[in-house]
Amino acid sequence: MNPIGLTLTNPVPLKTTAAPSPGSGTFGQLLNQAVNQLGNSQNQANQAITGAMTGHVSVTQAMVSMSQAQSTLDVAVSIRNNVVQAYQSVMNMPVG
């Protein structure tokens, strides 16, 4: 009997080779996709600004593109800050 008083009568074996679900990938692939999306939104905003300066794009469309790019960047920075904070928490844990 364990300290809590519960016994596991029918344990389920862990799957060691789980097939990835559709749309998922490794962490590196997901991170790469996120960085590419961030770069794409920044490029779209730059093109919209250039188009607004040349008169091919309205100023409103350029401002919307800039706002979307800024939102994407804010999310990326927030995620980075949380990852750094989690890393620092793990590194500050006592060993032993």
N, C-alpha and C positions, 0 to 999 in steps of 0.2 A: 504494500500500500504506500502511496506517495504522501507527502506532507499535507496535501489539501484533502485527501480522503477520497479521491476519484481514481478509478481504475479504467484503463483503456482496454476494452474487451475485444474489439475488432479493428486493429490499426490498419490504416490505408497506406500502402507503400507510396513513397514520393515518386513522381515522374522525373526521370533524369533527362529525358530527351523529349521535351515538349515542343510540338510544332508551333511556330509563330502564327498568331492569328492574322487574317488579312488586314493590311494597313499598318501592321506593326513592324518594327525592325529592331536592330540593336541600338543601344544608347548612342553609339557613335553616329549611326545613320540618322537617327532622329535629331541629334544635335547639328549635324551637317545640313539637314533640311531646314532647320530653324534659322541657321546662319544664312543660308542661301535666300530664304524668304525675307530676312531682314535686309540683305543686300539688294534684293529686287525692289523692295518698297522704297529704299533710299534712291535707287536709280530712277524709278518712276517719278519720284518727287523732283529729282534733278531735271528730268526731261520735261516735266510739267512747268517748272520754273523757267527753263529755257524757252519753251513754247509760249509762255505768257510774255516773256520779254520780246519775242519776235512777233507776237500778235496772232499766233496760230492756236493758242489755247486761252480760254478766258481766265481771268485772275481768280475767279471763284473756284474753277477746277484745279488750278494750281494750289490754292489754299487748302482745298480738301485733300489733295495728294500729300501736301506737307503735313497736314494734321494726322493723316493715316500713318505716315512714316514716323512721325514723332511718337504716336501711340505704340507702334511696333518697337521702337527703340526703348521707350519707357518700360515695356514688358520685359524686354531682353535684359535691361539693366537690373530690374527688380529680381529676375530669376538668378542672374549672376550674383547679386548681393546675398540672396538666400543660400546659394551653393557655397559661397565663401564663408558665410556664417556657420553653416552646417559643418564644413571642413574644420573651422576653428574650434567648434564645440567638440568634435571628435578628437582633435589633436590635444585639447586641454583636459581630456578625461584621464583620470589616474589609472595607471597600469598596475595590476596586481592586487 
